[in-house]
Amino acid sequence: MCTSSLARTTPAISLESAADVAQREALLDLAFGRAARLAKTSERLREGRKPAEGLAFASHGPDGRVVATLRLWHVTAGPGRPALLLGPLAVHPWFRDRGLGGALMNTAICEATRLGHGAILLVGDAPYYARFGFAPALTEGLWLPGAFDRSRFLGLELVPGALAGARGLVSPTGAPVELPSLGELVAQGGTGELRRTA
Ligand SMILES: CC(C)(COP(=O)(O)OP(=O)(O)OC[C@H]1O[C@@H](n2cnc3c(N)ncnc32)[C@H](O)[C@@H]1OP(=O)(O)O)[C@@H](O)C(=O)NCCC(=O)NCCS
């Protein structure tokens, strides 16, 4: 029986809001290092895209700051095979080893299942993700758009057979992040980038 942890754990897990974004980015920088995390092949599947609807999670500490984050992204696992990419997952060092990472993972898996998704892919530490059912065997026929360690490229079927025979390149399919209009940039005084690239 799959039980979501949304709003049932301490600290509670909720859907990420716009107000969480800056603190989430700072948490990810702390957990992975900014340059290292932006260089990851998984990032090529996330950059410029919005996370999947209803599948961007945050957890807040007693002072209201973001202490954990997890998002999932639309991809295709080879041609015509919709899937989700999970990550990055990070818990602030002060809040680790008390089940928050696991609660986020279980919430994400349950919510993705509830929303009708068939499969989840990720690149990460197999010993950690195996406890949630992720396995490298399900991604054997798939490639990522850059360098990756195949032993860390894992899959989970939410619907039995969703990754059976999956073959090909994993590609991003999520909605693009809307860029501000020229008028909005001018109003914000943010035209420097446009001048440089003109
Ligand atoms: C990985 C991470 C999200 C786990 O969060 P957490 O809230 O501490 O996780 P939980 O409390 O649910 O689980 C802790 C358990 O996972 C284990 N664990 C943590 N990181 C692990 C890893 N990389 N590989 C294997 N096991 C790991 C802990 O040893 C602990 O084991 P135990 O239950 O047998 O004592 C957190 O350590 C973190 O943010 N790390 C830095 C970023 C990162 O590595 N993200 C994952 C990318 S692969």
The ligand as an ORCA input file, in Angstrom:
! r2SCAN-3c Opt
* xyz 0 1
  C      21.127     11.441      0.418
  C      20.303     12.323      1.352
  C      19.218     13.015      0.533
  C      19.635     11.415      2.398
  O      18.777     12.216      3.184
  P      18.380     11.759      4.679
  O      17.240     12.603      5.107
  O      19.574     11.733      5.543
  O      17.891     10.267      4.393
  P      17.124      9.285      5.366
  O      17.176      9.814      6.766
  O      15.808      8.984      4.789
  O      18.008      7.981      5.248
  C      19.234      7.900      5.901
  C      19.854      6.571      5.520
  O      20.349      6.660      4.175
  C      21.725      6.351      4.174
  N      22.355      7.120      3.125
  C      22.455      8.454      3.008
  N      23.128      8.789      1.901
  C      23.460      7.620      1.309
  C      24.165      7.296      0.132
  N      24.665      8.235     -0.654
  N      24.311      5.978     -0.176
  C      23.805      5.028      0.593
  N      23.117      5.269      1.742
  C      22.967      6.554      2.085
  C      22.185      6.735      5.561
  O      23.391      6.069      5.899
  C      21.032      6.239      6.403
  O      21.100      4.847      6.521
  P      20.363      4.033      7.709
  O      18.888      4.267      7.532
  O      20.736      2.625      7.462
  O      20.896      4.627      8.980
  C      21.175     13.360      2.108
  O      22.226     12.674      2.748
  C      21.768     14.428      1.206
  O      21.125     15.451      0.942
  N      22.998     14.192      0.728
  C      23.682     15.181     -0.118
  C      23.060     15.241     -1.492
  C      22.949     13.867     -2.137
  O      23.893     13.082     -2.081
  N      21.758     13.616     -2.734
  C      21.466     12.345     -3.352
  C      22.086     12.248     -4.680
  S      22.643     10.599     -5.021
*
